[in-house]
Each structure stands twice: as C-alpha cells, then as structure tokens.
Amino acid sequence: MSSNGNTFGKRFCVTTFGESHGVALGCVIDGCPAGIELTKEMIQAALNRRRPGASVTGQVSASVTARKEADEVEILSGVFEGRTTGTPIALEVRNTSQHSGDYGNLDLTFRPGHADFTYDIKYKGNRDYRGGGRSSGRETLARVAAGAVAQEVLKQKGIKITAYTIRAAGISAEKRDLSQIEENNLRAPDNEAAAEMNKKIEELRAAGDSAGGVIECLVTGCPVGLGQPAFEKLDAQLAAAMLSIGAVKGFEIGDGFAAADSFGSQNNDTMHAENGKPLFDSNHAGGVLGGLSSGADILFRVAVKPVPSIFKSQQTVRRTSDFNSDGSASYESTELQIKGRHDVCLCPRIVPVVEAMTALVLVDSLLRDLQ
C-alpha cells in the first residue's frame, strides 16, 4: 500500500485522485486480470447509485444533497472492445456542478466535525477548502468506480456483495427482505421502517440538523481461505477498508460487540457434515475464522456518523496568522453558519461505497491467493 495513503490493495491496486470542487475525480487500477468483460455502462450503473441528487425510488429524498452531478465516467485506458487488457485502467469523472462560492468563508475557519482543522495543520494551510477538497465524501465516487470493476472479477467466482441500511435516525429495520432495498430511499431491507426513517430525517432537515445510521453488508459465495495470517486477516482488512470511508466511525463483524456478553458455548459456531461436506450450524463469527474466510456468509456492520455539515450556528475557531517555523499559529473563537448543499443522512449513498470497498478487499485477497 502506498506510503502516501492514496493507494489501496497489493495485487489489485487502486489509486484515487481529485477533489470535491476540482476539475475531475477518478482512479487508476493496476492489477486487474485481462479478459474481464467491462463496459462504461457497468461502471456508470454503480456510480448512479452513489451520485449526489439521486433518489433511489425516483421520489424526492430527504436524505440526499440537492447538488446535481451526472457523474459520467470515461474509461481512458485498459479496456479494448469491451474487455480488460491487463494494463492499468484509468477512469475519470468530471465535476460539473460546483458552487465553490458557498465555501469562501472556510479558508481559515474550521467546520466542526470536518477534516478542515486537521488538514490545515498537517499541510500548513495548503489545502483545497472548497467542499472539503480531498476529504470530501465526493472522493468516494472513485472508490465506487473501482469497486464496479472489482465486482466484475468477483462475479466470475460466484461472489455476491449486498449492503443495506439497517438503522438510520435512531430507527431500526425489523426485517431483512433484500428485495426491498431498492424500493425505498434509505436502501433499507424493510419498507415500513424506511418510511419511518425518512419521516424522521425530514424533521431533521427542517430543523437544520442531520442523522447517522448503520449499514450492514452480506457477502455470499466466498470460498474458504481468503485472507492472510496475523496482520492481514480478512476481517482486519475489511475493517481498515470500511474505516477509510470518511463518515464511518465503527466496524463489527458477526456478533461483534454482542459477543462480549456471550459465552463460549453460545458464541462458538458448531459444525456437522452433510453429504460429506462440512456445514456450520450458526454464524456468530460472521464468516471469518482466524482471519480467513470460513465459507459461511460474511456479515458485518459499519456505524455511519451524522453528517457534520448542518445548518445550525456552531462554535468553532478561526486561524488568524500564518504558520510559524515551528508549525504553530494563532487562533480566535468564532461562530460559523455554513452554506451549500449537503446530505442529511449519508446511509443510502454510503451503501454502494461499502459494497465497493468490500469488493476491493475480496478481489485483492483472491488475486493474492492465486499468485
């Protein structure tokens, strides 16, 4: 993995580039096998699920930003006559709907909950503050584009990834009907719960506030043995991938934290043989044992924080001087009222990002095992 933190993977390597209000965003994929069927339409379908201003059902969604972007992808290299060539694949998406003037007051003033302050310190004021720049959630479109390529590789192995919202604005899904995920604006597997989530989110939008939630991800068809020992366990790689998503603040796999209140006799997944094949009687481990995939379904959850860009006045600080040679600077207290177009709940748009990052982890592990 790149020491500069912009590259993910060891065999299926993805480097992303671009900022929220820059000219374009995109990625370069190195290590994709040759001969994989891949078209612009396949990648575009994934990007359409993540793009700003998009509604899952075609109806107005209280969750998503009013920013409208086509997010039209262009394949610059690595694909010929609808198939990958084995050479680096370059994908690019141009920004077309920037309102950079909305961020003119953020060059020296730091939004609570955002990376403004930490980026300003690390890079000594040399940061693109428009829309959060590189730290913006818009960076995830490059991940989704790369994930779309990875999923085409995984399809050949019968591996399927499905993520969905199980909790938002304090309201939980009561069932897991995967057929309902694309029938509501929260991408929840429970239409009735989704309606309640959306109602609460509408109230929060009217109040100038925001909400968080929980995304669950299910992987089926994964073979036994994916992952590496010790420091590169499959669940550790999944955790790192999920926590690299800006709004994700927690990760658990299988029973997760609930296992802490369980007993070994309850938490162990017993096994039996059927027609000469080993089968698990339960899946408290979430499909990973000893850092390797067990052949059972992989099941994990991520915690998504409330959108930090809210329309309430907030207390913060403003840098009032240039940086000194020792890296210090002077600050003063101030209040900030942000402008712009922002999501109220990120869950429905983070669902395809979670799927993409899961695909990148799995395809990288798969290719490492095949080397």
N, C-alpha and C positions, 0 to 999 in steps of 0.2 A: 504494500500500500504506500502511496506517495507520502513523503515526509511533510509535504505542504497541505495535506488534508483535502485535496480536491479530487483524488482518485480512489475508487472503491474496487476491491477484488484483486486476486492474484493471477488467475488464469483468464477469467472474463473480466477485463479491466475497463472501468468506466470513468472517464474524466469529464466533469461538467464545467461549464463556463457561463458567464453572463450575469447581469444584474436586473433587478425589477424594472428599472426605467432606462436601461441601456438600449443599445441598438438591437441586440438579439440575445437569446439564450440557446444552449444546446449541449451536446455531448459528443465525445469520441469514444467508440467502443473498440477495444483491441482484444482479440482472442475469440471472437465468435467463429464457430466452425463454418466451413464452406458448405454450400448446398442447402441451406435452410431457406424455405420459402419465406419471402419478406417483401411486402409492398408498402407504399406510402399509406394506403388505406388502413392497413393493420395497425400502424403506429398512430394514425390520426384517430382511430376509434378509441384508443386508450387515452389520448390527450383530451378528447372531447368530454370524457367523464371527469376530468380534473379541472378543465379550463374555467376561468372566472366568468361570472354572469350566467353560467349554465344551470339549468334546472333539470333534475332527474326525470320528473314527470311531465315537463313542459309547462307547468304552472309556476307562478311566482313563488320563490322560496325565500322565507325569512332568514335563512342561514347565510346565504352567499352574498358576496360583494356585488355592487352594481357595475363594477368595471367589466367592460365587454372586450374580450380578446378572441379572435378566431383561432389563435394558437396553431396556425397552419404549418405543418412540418415539411421540411425539404430534406431529402436524402442527398447528401453531397458526394458520398463515396461508399465503396464497399458492397454495393448491390448492383448486379447486372442481370437484366432480363428476368427480374422477379426473384432472384436467388442471391444469397450472400456468397461472396467470393473468397472469404477467409482473410481478407485485408481489412484494415481499420474502417469502421463505419462511422461517418460523420453525419450528425443530424443537427439541423438548425431551425429555430423558430424566431421570427421577427416580432418585436414589440410594436404594436400599432395604436395603443390607446392609453398612453402615459399622460397623467395630469401632474407633471413634476412641480408645478407651482403650489400644489397643496402641501408640499414639504419644505417650502422656503424657510420656515421658522425652526427647522430641525437641524440646521448646520452645527449649532453649538448647544442646543437644548435637547435633552435626552428623554425619550418616551419611556415611562415606567413599563416594565415587563418585556421590553425590547432589547436588542443587542447594541443599541446606539452607544451606550456608555462604554461597554467593554471593547467594542470595535474602535472607538475614539481613542481609548488609552493604548490599545495594542498597536495601532497603526499611526499614532501620534497625529491624529486629526486628518489623516489622508484616507478618507472613506467616502463612498457614494451614499449620501444620506437620503436620496430620493427613493421613497417607498421601501426603505430598508436596504437597498442595494443588494449585495451578495447574501445578506442574512434574511432576505425576504422569503416568504413561503413560495414566491413565484419561481425560485430556484428549483422547486420540486418537479416542474414540468420536464426538465432534462432527465430526472430520475425515471419519470413515468415513460418517457420515450425509450430510454434504455431498457426499462423493465418490459416493455412491449416486445422488444427483440428477444430478451431472455425467455419470455413465456413461450415464444415460438419454438425455442430449443427444448423447453421442458415438455411441451405438448408431444414431442416425439417419444418421450419416455412415459407418457400417460400421467404426468404430474399436473394436478389442477390446484389453483390457489383462489380462495374466495374470502374476501374480507367484508365486514359489515358493521354497522353501528349497533351496539347493544345497550348503550346508555348515553343520554345527552340531556343537558339542562336539569339534571337530577332525576330523570325519569328513565326507567329500565324497560327493555324489551322483555316480555313474558314468554316468548316462544322463539324458536329458531326455524322459521319457514323461509328457506333460501330463495324460494320462488318469488317472494315479496320484496326482495332487496331493491330491485329497480322499479318498484311500483310506488315508492314514496320518496319525498325529498330529503330524508335523512339517511337513505340507504340502510334502513333497518329491516331485519327479518320478521317484522311484526308491524303491520299497517296500523293497527289500533294504537299501539304505543307510539309509533311515529307521529300520528296525528296529535297526540298529547305533547310530545317533544316540540313539535312545530308551533303549537299554541303557546307554550312557554317561551320559546325563542322569539316569537312575535312580540310578546310582552317585554322581553329584554331589549329588543331592538327599539321599541318605542321609548324605553327608559334610558337609552343610550348606553346600555351595558352589553355583556357578552356571556357566552357559556362554553363549558368544556364537555368532555364525554369520554367514552371508552369504545375502542374499536377491537373487535375480535377477528382473528384470522384462522381459517381452516385450510390445511393442505392435505389433499388426498392423493394416493398413488405413489407416495415417496418410497423408494426401496430402502432396505436395511443397510446401514453402514455409512450414510453420508455424514461428513464431519471429520474433524481431526482430534487427536488426543490433547489433553492438558489445556493449553492456552487458546486453542482454536476449535473448541467444542461447537457443535452446530447451534445449540441454544445460546452460547455466548456470542456467536456471530450474528444470530438473529437479533439479540438484544442490542448489540452495537449498531446494527443497521437501523433498527427502529428508533433508538435514542439519537441517531444522527438527523432525524427529522425534527425540524426546529420546534414544533409545538408539542412533541412527545416528552412526557416527564416521568413515565413509569412503564415497566415491562414485567409480565409474568407469564409463565408457560405451564400448561396443565393446571393443577390445582393452585399453583402459585403460592401466595401468602397464606391461603387457607390451609396448606399443608403443615404450617407451623402449629396449628391447633389440632392436627390429626395424630394418629398413632400408626406405627409401622404396619400393624395388622390391617389397618384401613387403607393406608396410602400405597402399599405395595400392589403392583399390578400382577396378579397371579396369571398363570398360563395353562393351557391344555393343548393337546394335539388332536387334530381333526383331519381325517383322510391323510395322515402322515405329515401334516403341516402344523407348525406352532401358531397358536392364536392367543391373544390377550383377552382376559375376562373383564378388564376395565382399562381406563387410560388416564389415571391420575398424573402420570409423568408427562402427558402432552405429546407423546410420540418421540421423545428423546431420552435415551438411557446412556449414561456415561459419556455424554456429549455426541453420541452417534444416533442417527435416526433408527427407530426400532421397527419400522414397517407399519406401525399404527398411525392413525391420523395425527398430524402435527396440529396442535391447537394452542394459541397464545393470545394474549390481550395487551393492548397498549393504552395508557392514560394520556388523553389529549387536554392540554390546559385551556382555559378560556382565552379567547382572542384578546391580546393585550391592547389593541387599538380600540379604545372605547371613546364615546363622545361626552363623557363626564370630565369636568375640570379636575386635574390631578396635580399634586405637589411633586416637584422634581428639582433638578439643578441645571444650571447653565454654565458652561466654561467661559470664563471672562478673560483669559490670557492665552498666549501661545505656550507650547510646551517648553520647559527649561531643559538644559542639557542633561539633567538627572531624570528626566521623564515626568517631572511634576508640573502642575498647572494650578491656576486659581479658579474657584467656582463660587457661585452665589445661588441661593434658593430662589425658586420662581414657581409659577403655576403655568400649566400647559393645557390648552384646549386643542386637540388635534382636529385636522380636517381630512378630507379624502374619502375614498370608497373602500369599505372594509367588510370582511365576513363577520358574522355574529357568532356562528358556531362552525368550526372547521371540519367537524366529523365527516359530512358527506364528501367533501373534497379530499380528505386525507385517506379515505378508503382505497382509492386507486394507487395512492403513494405507498401505503402499507403493502399492497399486493406487489407493486413494482420492486420495492426493496427486498421483499421475501423472495421474489423470482431471482434477483441478482445474487442473493446468498446461495440459493439452491443450485443455480446453474454453475456458479463458481465452484461449489463443492463437488458437483457432478463431474465437471471437467478436470478437476484436480485428481479425482479418483480414477479417471480414465487415462491419465498421463502415463 
